[in-house]
Amino acid sequence: MQKMLILFSSVAFCFCLSAPAPAAQDKGKSRAGNQVSSIPSRRNDLQTSRRDDAQPLDNWEGSFAIKDTDTRIKIGGFIELDIIHDNDAILSKGQFIASSIPTRNATKKDGTEGQTNFSVSPSRLYIETRTPVDNKRVKTFLSIDMYDDELGVDAKPRLRQAYVEFSDILFGGDLLFGQAWSTTTDLESAPDVLDFRGTDNQFGQLLPQLRWTRTLAEGVRLMLAAETADRHIIEGADSLTRLPDGVLAATWDSQTFNLMASLLVTDLRASYMNGPVDSAVGVGGSISGKIKLPVGKYTNDFLFLLTYGKGIGSHYHNANADAVYDPATSSLELISDYGVTLGYAHGWTSRLKSTFTYCCIEIDNQDAQAATSLQATEYSSGNLVWDVNKHWMTGIECIWGKRKDKDDEMRTDFRTQFTSRFSF
């Protein structure tokens, strides 16, 4: 950890010396009053969340009309190159997955002597349309990236999101169906890291779903969703599906903060060697937020995410086990886990920014789980990012991670990543 801090401090100092001086007067201020960059967030999935939803159709930024229709379309994306060096063994070469750090029998091929990889897999393309229908708005969104290989760096097309959303169609609410970020996912509070994976504790993945959203008051929204149950992970038995996962979530946005709370209920079913079906109900939730700190000349945000549950492990970005089948008792044992993510985003100038992140997940292992089962992960990172202009971003990030198993075997890895991205 000390090595990480020394390296990052040195890089930050050199980068600050070479960065251009800020303009005498920056354009734009946050709603909290702090000056911010006019450059949009690097976390491009926000464009499907809240960034431009309120823009009138005719003035929808970056869109154009489709001839002889009343539909407008917007096309965008980015090309990204990541140069990644690991000091120790990790099986995920293109993204930092702490659970993929081998705790035993690591080889030189796994990186015990260090390894360097180049990746363009985060590169992305999206197409979005908006169409007025009976004074309502119908929105479609389709995006792909090149991250079909989760552990490697080979660039292969992968579907990210594909959904349609109807505004004000059911009891005054919007209706979305298709594949999108889970309703439990709060992108607003996600630390702005360069690592494509993000933190292990991110709650929710890209899932097929049916979601209803309604605004209850200014800045307050309620969401109800039914999401696919075919991603459940049952150790020692075959996972079966019957009912979809149910999600209840609410968001509260103001000038100084964004808050979100979610509740997840899962129907877990399993069969051991094609025998009788056993079932259990998993329950969990999260509380997350971004708070704008009223200090400093530029962006200063505190970010947090707290998660806890039993039988909801597969919903984490880390994809933990939901339950384990115990042949001795012929029963399905739910696995409990909790996670904490803390982040701080600091703007050095209008175009130079850093984000510091700490994340941990703890799993309450069951007796039926193997000694090599995952028990805990830790993740910490710091970066320095320069928005050269509204299209080009470049930066460097240092990441430290640890995996610990049920039998207390553990191992760490330290990664340095350089990223350059051109958005269009």
Secondary structure by P-SEA (a helix, b strand, c coil): caaaaaaaaaaaaaaaaaccccccccccccccccccccccccccccccccccccccccccccccccccccbbbbbccbbbbbbbbbcbbbccccccccccccccccccccccccbbbbbccccbbbbbbbbbcccbbbbbbbbbcccccccccbbbbbbcccccccccccccbbbbbcccccccccccccccccccccccccccccccbbbbbbbccccbbbbbbcccccccccccbbbbbcccbbbbbbbbbcccbbbbbbbbbbbbbbbccccbbbbbbbbcccccbbbbbcccccbbbbbbbbbbbcccccccccccccbbbbccccbbbbbbbcccccbbbbbcccccccccbbbbbbbbcccccccccccbbbbbbcccccccccccccbbbbbbbbbbcccccccbbbbbbbbbbbcc
